[in-house]
Amino acid sequence: MLLARVLSLSACLSCALSLYAQVDTGTILGTVHDNTGAVIAGAKVSVRDEGTSRSQTNTTSASGEYVFTPVKIGTYTIEVENAGFKKERRTGLTVNIQQQVVADFSLSVGDVTSEIEVTAAVPLLQTESGSVGHVIEGKTINDLPLNGRNYTFLARLVPGATVGQPEGRGLNATGWFTANGTRPAQNNYMLDGIDNNTNNVDFLSGAAYVLKPPIDAIGEFKLQTNSFSAEFGRAGGAVLNASIKSGSNSFHGTVWEFLRNDKLDATDFFLNSAGQPKGSFKQNQFGATTGGRIVKDKTFFFVDYEGTRIRQGVPQTGLTVPTAAERASGYTNFSNPGHRQQQIHSRSVPEQHHSC
């Protein structure tokens, strides 16, 4: 008998599915009570995404509480109804990454066909979680000047985060930052809840992430600098958690082209002293995003593309090269006894980068 139970338990465990943390979503929760403060059990609570019209329904527990999790980031409408009370609706409730939004309801006695509508207000203080961090929304990402269109630079806007120590490998050019005094390599990069950390040290550019989506494709990101939950591993510094936009019932899209060149750049000191022309530089960043519905209220799509073209001159000075006569004589006939330096003119090295 004991052997049969052990075998049954082993079979159940072998068929169990792995559950993964929903780190790119949020939670809506609250308590429903009447005007006297008594909790209402069994009340029907509905949550609807205002962008996609997707809805979820739940009922309050014996203690009058309800929880919706995980909930994708976006703006929501909540409706609460119960027999003998007026229906109450709250609109414009915004859910950000990893946010626990509390929406309590106080129902008034009356006809169930009557309805009270409330416009949701942003909570002044987040008391449901002990994590320390800040959300950078999509509008802020697009409106702020951003050299190179790299969203990770905006992590430095959050208190506790600052630029990494400058050095010669160009690490700061990739958004390299430190949080609360830790090393930049101890940060954790996540994209749509998936690990976005590179396993190889990029000594050329210093990039610590694998994918860098265009800023027009990012809905928002959150930088958590302290006391984040156990579902975020490998981070001794900060957690940079970004979320890509998704389609909705409305069609939206953007097209962009950004040009940088050397027209207003100053020449290099050594080039100027050698009488050489300024090295050429031209950079184009272009792309587009589009999103909308395939089947209304059911199926949606979102696509983004960004391409980068860089053409940059690499000037070289101070090099001595042998003359044709010197090479032909096996370096026994020095027609240039003063060993005067011959200058090599700048050349252009094309570089191409793509991201999708």
N, C-alpha and C positions, 0 to 999 in steps of 0.2 A: 504493500500500500504506500509506504514511504517512498519507495523507488519510483512508483508511478507519478506521485506528486512532483518529485524532483525533475523527472523527465518532462512533465507538462510545463513546469516553470521554465525550464531551459528552452523549450520550444517557443514559448511566448516571448522570452527575451531575445531569441535569435531573430524573431520576426519584427522586433520593434524598429521604428523609424527614427532617424536622428532629427532632432529639432534644433534650428538655428535661431540665434537672437535676431530680432527685427530692429536693427540699429538705425535704419533710415526712416523710421516712422514715428508716430506719436501715440498718445492715449487721451481719450475723453472719458471723464468719470464725474460722478456727482451724487447728490442725495436729493430725494424728492420728499417733501413734507407739506402739511397743510398750514393754514394761517396761524394755528395754535402752536406750531412747532412739532406736532406729532408726525412721525414718519409714515409714509404711505407704501405699503408692500403690494407687489403685483401690478404697479402702474406700467403702462406701455410707453417705452421710450424709443424714438426713431431718430436716426442720424442720417442726413443726406448730404453728399458732396455737391456743392453748388456748381462746380465746374463740369462734372460728369453725370450728375443725377443718380449716382449709385447710392443705395440706401442700405442700412442695417437696422434691425429691430431687436430689442431686448426688453426684459421686464425687471423691475426693481426687486431686490431681495427682501427678506424679512426685516432687515434693518433699513430699508428704503434706499439702498445704494444700487448704482448701475455702473458698468465698466464696458467701454468699447476699446479693444486693442487687438492687433495693431491697426492704426489708422494712418493712411498716407497723408503727407503734408498737403495742405490746401485750406479752403474756406468751407465751413459746414453750417447747416441748419439743423437744430434739434427741436423735436416736438415731443411733448409729454401729455398723455391723456389718461383719465381714469373715471370710472362711473361715478356720477354725483359731483364732478368738479369740471370747471372750465378748462378747455384745452389751452396749453401755453406753448408758444413757439419762440425760439431764440435764433436770430440770424446773424450772419457775419462773424462766426466763431472761427478764428484762425488757429491752425495747428502747425507748429514748426517741428523740425527734426528733434526727436528725443524729448519733446515737451509733453508734460502731463497737464492737460487743460481741465480745470474744475468748473463745472456748470451745475450749480445747485438750483432747484426749482421750488417755489412755494405756490401751490395750487389754491385757487379760491373756489369756494363752494358755489355751484351754479349749474346751469344746463350744459351738457356735454357738447352741444352744438356751438356754444359761445367760445370765443377764442381771444387770447391775449398774446400780442406779439411784442417781443423785447429785442432791441438791438444790442448785440453782445459788446461788452467793453473789455479792453485789454487788461488783464490782471497786473497790478502794480508790483507784486512780489510773488516769485515762484517759491512755494513752500512745500511742494510735493517731492522734490528731489534735492539732495545735498550737493549735486555737481555744480562746479563753477565754470561758466562759459558764456558765450554770446553768439547769437544768430545773425549772420549777414545775409540779408534778403536779396533776391534777384534784381530789384530796382536799384539798390545800392551798388551792386556789382557792376551794373551797366552804366550808371551815372557817374561814378568816380573815375578820374583819370587813372589809367592802368597801363603802364609801359610794358609792351610785349603781350598784353591781353592774357596775363597769367593770374588766375584768381587766388592762388596761394599767397601772393603779395599782400592781399587784404587781411590775412591772418594777423598781421602786425597792428591792425586797428584794435584788437582785443586787449584789454588790460592784462598784463603779465607776459605778453609776447613781444619780442623785439627782434631786430635784424641780427643775424649771426655774425661771428667775428670775421672781418674781411680778410681774404687771402687770395693767392694767385690763381686758383683753379676756376674762378667764376661761379662759386657756389651761391653767392647772393643774387646772381642773375636768374636763378631758378626759383626764387621765393624762399630760400633757406632761412629759417627763423628758429629762435630759441624760445622756450616757455619756462618761466619761473626758474631761470638759471640752469636748466638742464642742457645737455648737448643736443644740437639739431637732429642728429641721427636717431634720437630716442623718441621722435614724434611718430604718430601712427596716422597714415593716410587711408581714408576709406571713401569709396564711391558707390552710391546706391547700396550701402550695406555690405559691400564686398571689399576684401583686402586689396588695396591699391599701392602696396609698398614694393619697391624693387628689392630683389634678393641679391643683386650685385651692386657693388660700390662703383658709382660712376665718377671716376677721378677726373674726367674731362669737364663735365658740366656740374657735377654735384647733385643732379636731380635725385630725390629720394622717392619719387612716385613713378608709376608706370604710365598711366594715362592722364593727359591734361586736356579735358574737353574745353571747347570755346566758351567764353563767359556768357554768350547768348543762350547756351544750352543748359546752364545751371539754374535750377529753381532757387536754391539757397544752400548755404553750408553753415555748420556750427563748429566752432572751435571750443572744445572743453579743455581747460587747463588744470583742473584739480578735482579730486573726489568723484571721478566718474565711476560708473558701475562696473562690475566684474565682466560684463559681456565685451568690454573693450580690452583686448589683451595687448601684449607686447609694447605698451606705451609707458615709458618713464617720464616723458615730457607732456605733450598735448595730443589730443585726438582731433584731426581735421576731417570732418564727416560731411561730404557733399552729396547732393541729390540732383539728378538730372530731371528736367521738366518732362511732363507727360502730356499727351493730347487731351482735348476736352471736346465738348459738343460744338464749340466755336472753332473756326479755322484761324490760325495765327501763323505768322512767319516773319523772318527778318533776312535782309541781305546786307552785306557790308564789304567794304574795301578800305584798307588802311595802308597809306604809303609813307615810307620814311626814306630820305635820301641825304646826300652830303652837301646840298646846296648852301646850307647855313652853318655847316660844321667848320671849325678851325682846323688848319693843317697841323701835322705833327711837328714838334720842334726840330727833330733831327732831319726830317724831310726838308723842312724849310732851310736849314743850314746847309744841306747838301744841294740845294737848288732843284730838288725833285718836285714834281707836281703832287698834289694831294691825292691820296688813294680814293678810288671810287667806292660808293656804298649806295645800294638801293635795296629796299626791303618791301615786299608786298604781302599783306595778310588779307585774305578774302575768304568768303564762305557764305553759308545760308542755313537757316533752320526753318522747319515747317512742321506743324502739328494740327490735328483735327480728329474728326470722327470717321470711322468706317461704317459702323452700325450705331445709330443714335442711342445713347444711354447704355451701350453695351461694349463696343469695341472701339479702341482709339489707337492713334499712331503718333510718333514724334521722331523726326530725323534731323541730324545736324551734320555739317561738314565744314572744315576749315583747312585751308592750304596756306603754306608759307613759302615764299621764294626769296632767297637772299643772294645778292651778287655783291661781293666785297673784295676790294683790292688788298693785296698783302704786300706792302712796301718792304724792301730790303735795302739797307745801306751799309757802307763800311766794308764791302767785300773786295778783295784783290783777286783779279783773274789774269791768267797768263795771256799774252798776245799771241797772234798766229805765228809770228816769227819765232817766238820762244818755244812754242809747241813743236814746230817743224824741226828745230835744231836739237831737240831732245833736252831743252832747257840749258844749252851751252851758250847760246847767243841771246843776251838780254838786250833787246832793243829799247827797253824801258828801264835804264839804269837807276832812275830815281824811285822805281817801284811805285809809280803813281797809282793811286787807287782808281779802279774803273767802277763806275756805278751801274748797278743793275736796276732797270726801270721796274716800276710796280706792275704787277700782273693781277688779273681778276680770277678768283677761284669761285665757281658757281656752287651753291649749296641749295638743296631742296629738302623741305620737311613737309610732311603731310600728317594730318590728324583727322580722324573720322569718328 
